């Protein structure tokens, strides 16, 4: 579970960074959120697969 905590910390840092970076006005915020959430769930999915295989 230590890996999960590290991932959450990284995600928090990423979120802070994305807040600091200015998002172009023409780029819809909702789509950005969708992409971000998709990336997070994909990462977690990959981690679960690796965890089950015993890579960690």
mmCIF file as Biopython writes it, N, C-alpha, C and O atoms, coordinates in Angstrom:
data_model
#
loop_
_atom_site.group_PDB
_atom_site.id
_atom_site.type_symbol
_atom_site.label_atom_id
_atom_site.label_alt_id
_atom_site.label_comp_id
_atom_site.label_asym_id
_atom_site.label_entity_id
_atom_site.label_seq_id
_atom_site.pdbx_PDB_ins_code
_atom_site.Cartn_x
_atom_site.Cartn_y
_atom_site.Cartn_z
_atom_site.occupancy
_atom_site.B_iso_or_equiv
_atom_site.auth_seq_id
_atom_site.auth_asym_id
_atom_site.pdbx_PDB_model_num
ATOM 1   N N  . UNK A ? 1  ? 0.837   -1.222  0.000   1.0 0.0 1  A 1 
ATOM 2   C CA . UNK A ? 1  ? 0.000   0.000   0.000   1.0 0.0 1  A 1 
ATOM 3   C C  . UNK A ? 1  ? 0.867   1.265   0.000   1.0 0.0 1  A 1 
ATOM 4   O O  . UNK A ? 1  ? 0.376   2.366   -0.248  1.0 0.0 1  A 1 
ATOM 5   N N  . UNK A ? 2  ? 2.172   1.089   0.284   1.0 0.0 2  A 1 
ATOM 6   C CA . UNK A ? 2  ? 3.058   2.249   0.307   1.0 0.0 2  A 1 
ATOM 7   C C  . UNK A ? 2  ? 3.123   2.897   -1.073  1.0 0.0 2  A 1 
ATOM 8   O O  . UNK A ? 2  ? 3.206   4.119   -1.194  1.0 0.0 2  A 1 
ATOM 9   N N  . UNK A ? 3  ? 3.085   2.055   -2.119  1.0 0.0 3  A 1 
ATOM 10  C CA . UNK A ? 3  ? 3.162   2.550   -3.489  1.0 0.0 3  A 1 
ATOM 11  C C  . UNK A ? 3  ? 1.953   3.444   -3.785  1.0 0.0 3  A 1 
ATOM 12  O O  . UNK A ? 3  ? 2.077   4.483   -4.434  1.0 0.0 3  A 1 
ATOM 13  N N  . UNK A ? 4  ? 0.789   3.019   -3.300  1.0 0.0 4  A 1 
ATOM 14  C CA . UNK A ? 4  ? -0.426  3.805   -3.516  1.0 0.0 4  A 1 
ATOM 15  C C  . UNK A ? 4  ? -0.298  5.195   -2.916  1.0 0.0 4  A 1 
ATOM 16  O O  . UNK A ? 4  ? -0.691  6.187   -3.531  1.0 0.0 4  A 1 
ATOM 17  N N  . UNK A ? 5  ? 0.258   5.261   -1.705  1.0 0.0 5  A 1 
ATOM 18  C CA . UNK A ? 5  ? 0.429   6.553   -1.045  1.0 0.0 5  A 1 
ATOM 19  C C  . UNK A ? 5  ? 1.366   7.440   -1.848  1.0 0.0 5  A 1 
ATOM 20  O O  . UNK A ? 5  ? 1.126   8.638   -2.002  1.0 0.0 5  A 1 
ATOM 21  N N  . UNK A ? 6  ? 2.448   6.837   -2.363  1.0 0.0 6  A 1 
ATOM 22  C CA . UNK A ? 6  ? 3.395   7.596   -3.181  1.0 0.0 6  A 1 
ATOM 23  C C  . UNK A ? 6  ? 2.699   8.125   -4.431  1.0 0.0 6  A 1 
ATOM 24  O O  . UNK A ? 6  ? 2.917   9.264   -4.844  1.0 0.0 6  A 1 
ATOM 25  N N  . UNK A ? 7  ? 1.850   7.270   -5.032  1.0 0.0 7  A 1 
ATOM 26  C CA . UNK A ? 7  ? 1.123   7.674   -6.233  1.0 0.0 7  A 1 
ATOM 27  C C  . UNK A ? 7  ? 0.202   8.852   -5.921  1.0 0.0 7  A 1 
ATOM 28  O O  . UNK A ? 7  ? 0.122   9.810   -6.690  1.0 0.0 7  A 1 
ATOM 29  N N  . UNK A ? 8  ? -0.491  8.772   -4.786  1.0 0.0 8  A 1 
ATOM 30  C CA . UNK A ? 8  ? -1.395  9.851   -4.408  1.0 0.0 8  A 1 
ATOM 31  C C  . UNK A ? 8  ? -0.619  11.156  -4.222  1.0 0.0 8  A 1 
ATOM 32  O O  . UNK A ? 8  ? -1.084  12.229  -4.607  1.0 0.0 8  A 1 
ATOM 33  N N  . UNK A ? 9  ? 0.557   11.048  -3.631  1.0 0.0 9  A 1 
ATOM 34  C CA . UNK A ? 9  ? 1.390   12.229  -3.415  1.0 0.0 9  A 1 
ATOM 35  C C  . UNK A ? 9  ? 1.788   12.837  -4.763  1.0 0.0 9  A 1 
ATOM 36  O O  . UNK A ? 9  ? 1.745   14.053  -4.950  1.0 0.0 9  A 1 
ATOM 37  N N  . UNK A ? 10 ? 2.178   11.960  -5.697  1.0 0.0 10 A 1 
ATOM 38  C CA . UNK A ? 10 ? 2.551   12.424  -7.032  1.0 0.0 10 A 1 
ATOM 39  C C  . UNK A ? 10 ? 1.373   13.095  -7.722  1.0 0.0 10 A 1 
ATOM 40  O O  . UNK A ? 10 ? 1.525   14.125  -8.378  1.0 0.0 10 A 1 
ATOM 41  N N  . UNK A ? 11 ? 0.175   12.485  -7.562  1.0 0.0 11 A 1 
ATOM 42  C CA . UNK A ? 11 ? -1.006  13.052  -8.194  1.0 0.0 11 A 1 
ATOM 43  C C  . UNK A ? 11 ? -1.308  14.435  -7.611  1.0 0.0 11 A 1 
ATOM 44  O O  . UNK A ? 11 ? -1.710  15.346  -8.333  1.0 0.0 11 A 1 
ATOM 45  N N  . UNK A ? 12 ? -1.111  14.581  -6.297  1.0 0.0 12 A 1 
ATOM 46  C CA . UNK A ? 12 ? -1.351  15.861  -5.643  1.0 0.0 12 A 1 
ATOM 47  C C  . UNK A ? 12 ? -0.411  16.916  -6.207  1.0 0.0 12 A 1 
ATOM 48  O O  . UNK A ? 12 ? -0.827  18.038  -6.495  1.0 0.0 12 A 1 
ATOM 49  N N  . UNK A ? 13 ? 0.853   16.554  -6.362  1.0 0.0 13 A 1 
ATOM 50  C CA . UNK A ? 13 ? 1.841   17.480  -6.920  1.0 0.0 13 A 1 
ATOM 51  C C  . UNK A ? 13 ? 1.446   17.853  -8.343  1.0 0.0 13 A 1 
ATOM 52  O O  . UNK A ? 13 ? 1.516   19.020  -8.730  1.0 0.0 13 A 1 
ATOM 53  N N  . UNK A ? 14 ? 1.027   16.844  -9.127  1.0 0.0 14 A 1 
ATOM 54  C CA . UNK A ? 14 ? 0.618   17.088  -10.511 1.0 0.0 14 A 1 
ATOM 55  C C  . UNK A ? 14 ? -0.569  18.053  -10.557 1.0 0.0 14 A 1 
ATOM 56  O O  . UNK A ? 14 ? -0.615  18.961  -11.387 1.0 0.0 14 A 1 
ATOM 57  N N  . UNK A ? 15 ? -1.523  17.839  -9.653  1.0 0.0 15 A 1 
ATOM 58  C CA . UNK A ? 15 ? -2.700  18.705  -9.626  1.0 0.0 15 A 1 
ATOM 59  C C  . UNK A ? 15 ? -2.316  20.141  -9.303  1.0 0.0 15 A 1 
ATOM 60  O O  . UNK A ? 15 ? -2.830  21.080  -9.912  1.0 0.0 15 A 1 
ATOM 61  N N  . UNK A ? 16 ? -1.409  20.311  -8.338  1.0 0.0 16 A 1 
ATOM 62  C CA . UNK A ? 16 ? -0.956  21.656  -7.976  1.0 0.0 16 A 1 
ATOM 63  C C  . UNK A ? 16 ? -0.273  22.302  -9.171  1.0 0.0 16 A 1 
ATOM 64  O O  . UNK A ? 16 ? -0.468  23.487  -9.443  1.0 0.0 16 A 1 
ATOM 65  N N  . UNK A ? 17 ? 0.534   21.511  -9.889  1.0 0.0 17 A 1 
ATOM 66  C CA . UNK A ? 17 ? 1.241   22.025  -11.065 1.0 0.0 17 A 1 
ATOM 67  C C  . UNK A ? 17 ? 0.245   22.452  -12.134 1.0 0.0 17 A 1 
ATOM 68  O O  . UNK A ? 17 ? 0.386   23.520  -12.729 1.0 0.0 17 A 1 
ATOM 69  N N  . UNK A ? 18 ? -0.765  21.617  -12.378 1.0 0.0 18 A 1 
ATOM 70  C CA . UNK A ? 18 ? -1.735  21.929  -13.423 1.0 0.0 18 A 1 
ATOM 71  C C  . UNK A ? 18 ? -2.567  23.157  -13.045 1.0 0.0 18 A 1 
ATOM 72  O O  . UNK A ? 18 ? -3.052  23.877  -13.917 1.0 0.0 18 A 1 
ATOM 73  N N  . UNK A ? 19 ? -2.729  23.388  -11.740 1.0 0.0 19 A 1 
ATOM 74  C CA . UNK A ? 19 ? -3.439  24.597  -11.308 1.0 0.0 19 A 1 
ATOM 75  C C  . UNK A ? 19 ? -2.588  25.831  -11.591 1.0 0.0 19 A 1 
ATOM 76  O O  . UNK A ? 19 ? -3.102  26.874  -11.996 1.0 0.0 19 A 1 
ATOM 77  N N  . UNK A ? 20 ? -1.265  25.696  -11.369 1.0 0.0 20 A 1 
ATOM 78  C CA . UNK A ? 20 ? -0.370  26.829  -11.585 1.0 0.0 20 A 1 
ATOM 79  C C  . UNK A ? 20 ? -0.248  27.166  -13.069 1.0 0.0 20 A 1 
ATOM 80  O O  . UNK A ? 20 ? -0.190  28.333  -13.456 1.0 0.0 20 A 1 
ATOM 81  N N  . UNK A ? 21 ? -0.210  26.107  -13.893 1.0 0.0 21 A 1 
ATOM 82  C CA . UNK A ? 21 ? -0.127  26.343  -15.334 1.0 0.0 21 A 1 
ATOM 83  C C  . UNK A ? 21 ? -1.451  26.899  -15.825 1.0 0.0 21 A 1 
ATOM 84  O O  . UNK A ? 21 ? -2.516  26.433  -15.420 1.0 0.0 21 A 1 
ATOM 85  N N  . UNK A ? 22 ? -1.386  27.888  -16.689 1.0 0.0 22 A 1 
ATOM 86  C CA . UNK A ? 22 ? -2.622  28.462  -17.207 1.0 0.0 22 A 1 
ATOM 87  C C  . UNK A ? 22 ? -3.157  27.601  -18.332 1.0 0.0 22 A 1 
ATOM 88  O O  . UNK A ? 22 ? -2.453  27.296  -19.295 1.0 0.0 22 A 1 
ATOM 89  N N  . UNK A ? 23 ? -4.424  27.212  -18.192 1.0 0.0 23 A 1 
ATOM 90  C CA . UNK A ? 23 ? -5.078  26.427  -19.233 1.0 0.0 23 A 1 
ATOM 91  C C  . UNK A ? 23 ? -5.615  27.386  -20.293 1.0 0.0 23 A 1 
ATOM 92  O O  . UNK A ? 23 ? -6.315  28.341  -19.958 1.0 0.0 23 A 1 
ATOM 93  N N  . UNK A ? 24 ? -5.299  27.146  -21.563 1.0 0.0 24 A 1 
ATOM 94  C CA . UNK A ? 24 ? -5.837  28.010  -22.626 1.0 0.0 24 A 1 
ATOM 95  C C  . UNK A ? 24 ? -7.360  28.056  -22.559 1.0 0.0 24 A 1 
ATOM 96  O O  . UNK A ? 24 ? -8.021  27.041  -22.341 1.0 0.0 24 A 1 
ATOM 97  N N  . UNK A ? 25 ? -7.897  29.251  -22.751 1.0 0.0 25 A 1 
ATOM 98  C CA . UNK A ? 25 ? -9.353  29.451  -22.599 1.0 0.0 25 A 1 
ATOM 99  C C  . UNK A ? 25 ? -10.154 28.587  -23.572 1.0 0.0 25 A 1 
ATOM 100 O O  . UNK A ? 25 ? -11.251 28.134  -23.245 1.0 0.0 25 A 1 
ATOM 101 N N  . UNK A ? 26 ? -9.601  28.358  -24.779 1.0 0.0 26 A 1 
ATOM 102 C CA . UNK A ? 26 ? -10.374 27.609  -25.771 1.0 0.0 26 A 1 
ATOM 103 C C  . UNK A ? 26 ? -10.444 26.114  -25.434 1.0 0.0 26 A 1 
ATOM 104 O O  . UNK A ? 26 ? -11.244 25.376  -26.009 1.0 0.0 26 A 1 
ATOM 105 N N  . UNK A ? 27 ? -9.600  25.682  -24.497 1.0 0.0 27 A 1 
ATOM 106 C CA . UNK A ? 27 ? -9.595  24.261  -24.129 1.0 0.0 27 A 1 
ATOM 107 C C  . UNK A ? 27 ? -10.600 24.025  -23.016 1.0 0.0 27 A 1 
ATOM 108 O O  . UNK A ? 27 ? -10.428 24.559  -21.920 1.0 0.0 27 A 1 
ATOM 109 N N  . UNK A ? 28 ? -11.650 23.238  -23.262 1.0 0.0 28 A 1 
ATOM 110 C CA . UNK A ? 28 ? -12.700 23.042  -22.246 1.0 0.0 28 A 1 
ATOM 111 C C  . UNK A ? 28 ? -12.145 22.378  -20.989 1.0 0.0 28 A 1 
ATOM 112 O O  . UNK A ? 28 ? -11.417 21.387  -21.053 1.0 0.0 28 A 1 
ATOM 113 N N  . UNK A ? 29 ? -12.509 22.949  -19.858 1.0 0.0 29 A 1 
ATOM 114 C CA . UNK A ? 29 ? -12.007 22.447  -18.579 1.0 0.0 29 A 1 
ATOM 115 C C  . UNK A ? 29 ? -12.534 21.042  -18.302 1.0 0.0 29 A 1 
ATOM 116 O O  . UNK A ? 29 ? -11.833 20.207  -17.731 1.0 0.0 29 A 1 
ATOM 117 N N  . UNK A ? 30 ? -13.778 20.793  -18.712 1.0 0.0 30 A 1 
ATOM 118 C CA . UNK A ? 30 ? -14.390 19.509  -18.421 1.0 0.0 30 A 1 
ATOM 119 C C  . UNK A ? 30 ? -13.618 18.387  -19.118 1.0 0.0 30 A 1 
ATOM 120 O O  . UNK A ? 30 ? -13.384 17.323  -18.545 1.0 0.0 30 A 1 
ATOM 121 N N  . UNK A ? 31 ? -13.227 18.656  -20.378 1.0 0.0 31 A 1 
ATOM 122 C CA . UNK A ? 31 ? -12.499 17.647  -21.126 1.0 0.0 31 A 1 
ATOM 123 C C  . UNK A ? 31 ? -11.153 17.368  -20.457 1.0 0.0 31 A 1 
ATOM 124 O O  . UNK A ? 31 ? -10.699 16.225  -20.400 1.0 0.0 31 A 1 
ATOM 125 N N  . UNK A ? 32 ? -10.527 18.429  -19.954 1.0 0.0 32 A 1 
ATOM 126 C CA . UNK A ? 32 ? -9.246  18.294  -19.276 1.0 0.0 32 A 1 
ATOM 127 C C  . UNK A ? 32 ? -9.403  17.391  -18.050 1.0 0.0 32 A 1 
ATOM 128 O O  . UNK A ? 32 ? -8.576  16.513  -17.805 1.0 0.0 32 A 1 
ATOM 129 N N  . UNK A ? 33 ? -10.480 17.619  -17.282 1.0 0.0 33 A 1 
ATOM 130 C CA . UNK A ? 33 ? -10.744 16.817  -16.093 1.0 0.0 33 A 1 
ATOM 131 C C  . UNK A ? 33 ? -10.949 15.357  -16.463 1.0 0.0 33 A 1 
ATOM 132 O O  . UNK A ? 33 ? -10.451 14.451  -15.795 1.0 0.0 33 A 1 
ATOM 133 N N  . UNK A ? 34 ? -11.704 15.147  -17.562 1.0 0.0 34 A 1 
ATOM 134 C CA . UNK A ? 34 ? -11.988 13.794  -18.009 1.0 0.0 34 A 1 
ATOM 135 C C  . UNK A ? 34 ? -10.686 13.062  -18.334 1.0 0.0 34 A 1 
ATOM 136 O O  . UNK A ? 34 ? -10.484 11.914  -17.938 1.0 0.0 34 A 1 
ATOM 137 N N  . UNK A ? 35 ? -9.810  13.753  -19.061 1.0 0.0 35 A 1 
ATOM 138 C CA . UNK A ? 35 ? -8.525  13.180  -19.444 1.0 0.0 35 A 1 
ATOM 139 C C  . UNK A ? 35 ? -7.713  12.849  -18.191 1.0 0.0 35 A 1 
ATOM 140 O O  . UNK A ? 35 ? -7.129  11.771  -18.079 1.0 0.0 35 A 1 
ATOM 141 N N  . UNK A ? 36 ? -7.689  13.811  -17.241 1.0 0.0 36 A 1 
ATOM 142 C CA . UNK A ? 36 ? -6.909  13.632  -16.013 1.0 0.0 36 A 1 
ATOM 143 C C  . UNK A ? 36 ? -7.413  12.429  -15.226 1.0 0.0 36 A 1 
ATOM 144 O O  . UNK A ? 36 ? -6.625  11.590  -14.791 1.0 0.0 36 A 1 
ATOM 145 N N  . UNK A ? 37 ? -8.730  12.347  -15.043 1.0 0.0 37 A 1 
ATOM 146 C CA . UNK A ? 37 ? -9.306  11.241  -14.281 1.0 0.0 37 A 1 
ATOM 147 C C  . UNK A ? 37 ? -9.075  9.911   -14.972 1.0 0.0 37 A 1 
ATOM 148 O O  . UNK A ? 37 ? -8.811  8.901   -14.320 1.0 0.0 37 A 1 
ATOM 149 N N  . UNK A ? 38 ? -9.176  9.912   -16.293 1.0 0.0 38 A 1 
ATOM 150 C CA . UNK A ? 38 ? -8.913  8.700   -17.058 1.0 0.0 38 A 1 
ATOM 151 C C  . UNK A ? 38 ? -7.486  8.229   -16.841 1.0 0.0 38 A 1 
ATOM 152 O O  . UNK A ? 38 ? -7.231  7.035   -16.684 1.0 0.0 38 A 1 
ATOM 153 N N  . UNK A ? 39 ? -6.551  9.183   -16.833 1.0 0.0 39 A 1 
ATOM 154 C CA . UNK A ? 39 ? -5.148  8.847   -16.623 1.0 0.0 39 A 1 
ATOM 155 C C  . UNK A ? 39 ? -4.916  8.241   -15.250 1.0 0.0 39 A 1 
ATOM 156 O O  . UNK A ? 39 ? -4.167  7.276   -15.096 1.0 0.0 39 A 1 
ATOM 157 N N  . UNK A ? 40 ? -5.578  8.829   -14.250 1.0 0.0 40 A 1 
ATOM 158 C CA . UNK A ? 40 ? -5.411  8.332   -12.877 1.0 0.0 40 A 1 
ATOM 159 C C  . UNK A ? 40 ? -5.948  6.907   -12.764 1.0 0.0 40 A 1 
ATOM 160 O O  . UNK A ? 40 ? -5.286  6.027   -12.215 1.0 0.0 40 A 1 
ATOM 161 N N  . UNK A ? 41 ? -7.154  6.688   -13.290 1.0 0.0 41 A 1 
ATOM 162 C CA . UNK A ? 41 ? -7.749  5.353   -13.171 1.0 0.0 41 A 1 
ATOM 163 C C  . UNK A ? 41 ? -6.931  4.328   -13.955 1.0 0.0 41 A 1 
ATOM 164 O O  . UNK A ? 41 ? -6.806  3.174   -13.543 1.0 0.0 41 A 1 
ATOM 165 N N  . UNK A ? 42 ? -6.371  4.763   -15.094 1.0 0.0 42 A 1 
ATOM 166 C CA . UNK A ? 42 ? -5.537  3.868   -15.894 1.0 0.0 42 A 1 
ATOM 167 C C  . UNK A ? 42 ? -4.287  3.482   -15.106 1.0 0.0 42 A 1 
ATOM 168 O O  . UNK A ? 42 ? -3.890  2.316   -15.084 1.0 0.0 42 A 1 
ATOM 169 N N  . UNK A ? 43 ? -3.668  4.482   -14.454 1.0 0.0 43 A 1 
ATOM 170 C CA . UNK A ? 43 ? -2.474  4.232   -13.635 1.0 0.0 43 A 1 
ATOM 171 C C  . UNK A ? 43 ? -2.791  3.232   -12.518 1.0 0.0 43 A 1 
ATOM 172 O O  . UNK A ? 43 ? -2.042  2.286   -12.278 1.0 0.0 43 A 1 
ATOM 173 N N  . UNK A ? 44 ? -3.921  3.468   -11.842 1.0 0.0 44 A 1 
ATOM 174 C CA . UNK A ? 44 ? -4.304  2.580   -10.747 1.0 0.0 44 A 1 
ATOM 175 C C  . UNK A ? 44 ? -4.546  1.171   -11.264 1.0 0.0 44 A 1 
ATOM 176 O O  . UNK A ? 44 ? -4.173  0.190   -10.620 1.0 0.0 44 A 1 
ATOM 177 N N  . UNK A ? 45 ? -5.176  1.076   -12.433 1.0 0.0 45 A 1 
ATOM 178 C CA . UNK A ? 45 ? -5.454  -0.213  -13.057 1.0 0.0 45 A 1 
ATOM 179 C C  . UNK A ? 45 ? -4.145  -0.962  -13.325 1.0 0.0 45 A 1 
ATOM 180 O O  . UNK A ? 45 ? -4.019  -2.144  -13.005 1.0 0.0 45 A 1 
ATOM 181 N N  . UNK A ? 46 ? -3.179  -0.261  -13.914 1.0 0.0 46 A 1 
ATOM 182 C CA . UNK A ? 46 ? -1.870  -0.866  -14.187 1.0 0.0 46 A 1 
ATOM 183 C C  . UNK A ? 46 ? -1.209  -1.341  -12.895 1.0 0.0 46 A 1 
ATOM 184 O O  . UNK A ? 46 ? -0.626  -2.424  -12.841 1.0 0.0 46 A 1 
ATOM 185 N N  . UNK A ? 47 ? -1.312  -0.507  -11.850 1.0 0.0 47 A 1 
ATOM 186 C CA . UNK A ? 47 ? -0.688  -0.850  -10.574 1.0 0.0 47 A 1 
ATOM 187 C C  . UNK A ? 47 ? -1.329  -2.097  -9.977  1.0 0.0 47 A 1 
ATOM 188 O O  . UNK A ? 47 ? -0.639  -2.945  -9.412  1.0 0.0 47 A 1 
ATOM 189 N N  . UNK A ? 48 ? -2.649  -2.205  -10.104 1.0 0.0 48 A 1 
ATOM 190 C CA . UNK A ? 48 ? -3.347  -3.375  -9.579  1.0 0.0 48 A 1 
ATOM 191 C C  . UNK A ? 48 ? -2.882  -4.635  -10.283 1.0 0.0 48 A 1 
ATOM 192 O O  . UNK A ? 48 ? -2.638  -5.655  -9.638  1.0 0.0 48 A 1 
ATOM 193 N N  . UNK A ? 49 ? -2.757  -4.573  -11.600 1.0 0.0 49 A 1 
ATOM 194 C CA . UNK A ? 49 ? -2.299  -5.729  -12.372 1.0 0.0 49 A 1 
ATOM 195 C C  . UNK A ? 49 ? -0.907  -6.136  -11.901 1.0 0.0 49 A 1 
ATOM 196 O O  . UNK A ? 49 ? -0.651  -7.313  -11.647 1.0 0.0 49 A 1 
ATOM 197 N N  . UNK A ? 50 ? -0.007  -5.157  -11.786 1.0 0.0 50 A 1 
ATOM 198 C CA . UNK A ? 50 ? 1.358   -5.442  -11.349 1.0 0.0 50 A 1 
ATOM 199 C C  . UNK A ? 50 ? 1.372   -6.010  -9.933  1.0 0.0 50 A 1 
ATOM 200 O O  . UNK A ? 50 ? 2.157   -6.906  -9.621  1.0 0.0 50 A 1 
ATOM 201 N N  . UNK A ? 51 ? 0.499   -5.482  -9.082  1.0 0.0 51 A 1 
ATOM 202 C CA . UNK A ? 51 ? 0.442   -5.932  -7.689  1.0 0.0 51 A 1 
ATOM 203 C C  . UNK A ? 51 ? 0.012   -7.402  -7.620  1.0 0.0 51 A 1 
ATOM 204 O O  . UNK A ? 51 ? 0.550   -8.183  -6.835  1.0 0.0 51 A 1 
ATOM 205 N N  . UNK A ? 52 ? -0.971  -7.761  -8.461  1.0 0.0 52 A 1 
ATOM 206 C CA . UNK A ? 52 ? -1.469  -9.137  -8.467  1.0 0.0 52 A 1 
ATOM 207 C C  . UNK A ? 52 ? -0.395  -10.097 -8.963  1.0 0.0 52 A 1 
ATOM 208 O O  . UNK A ? 52 ? -0.297  -11.232 -8.497  1.0 0.0 52 A 1 
ATOM 209 N N  . UNK A ? 53 ? 0.402   -9.630  -9.909  1.0 0.0 53 A 1 
ATOM 210 C CA . UNK A ? 53 ? 1.474   -10.474 -10.445 1.0 0.0 53 A 1 
ATOM 211 C C  . UNK A ? 53 ? 2.643   -10.568 -9.478  1.0 0.0 53 A 1 
ATOM 212 O O  . UNK A ? 53 ? 3.509   -11.432 -9.616  1.0 0.0 53 A 1 
ATOM 213 N N  . UNK A ? 54 ? 2.659   -9.663  -8.489  1.0 0.0 54 A 1 
ATOM 214 C CA . UNK A ? 54 ? 3.708   -9.705  -7.479  1.0 0.0 54 A 1 
ATOM 215 C C  . UNK A ? 54 ? 4.978   -8.994  -7.920  1.0 0.0 54 A 1 
ATOM 216 O O  . UNK A ? 54 ? 6.078   -9.355  -7.501  1.0 0.0 54 A 1 
ATOM 217 N N  . UNK A ? 55 ? 4.821   -7.979  -8.769  1.0 0.0 55 A 1 
ATOM 218 C CA . UNK A ? 55 ? 5.994   -7.225  -9.208  1.0 0.0 55 A 1 
ATOM 219 C C  . UNK A ? 55 ? 6.486   -6.265  -8.130  1.0 0.0 55 A 1 
ATOM 220 O O  . UNK A ? 55 ? 7.643   -5.845  -8.145  1.0 0.0 55 A 1 
ATOM 221 N N  . UNK A ? 56 ? 5.599   -5.917  -7.190  1.0 0.0 56 A 1 
ATOM 222 C CA . UNK A ? 56 ? 5.994   -4.961  -6.162  1.0 0.0 56 A 1 
ATOM 223 C C  . UNK A ? 56 ? 6.391   -5.682  -4.888  1.0 0.0 56 A 1 
ATOM 224 O O  . UNK A ? 56 ? 6.757   -5.040  -3.903  1.0 0.0 56 A 1 
#
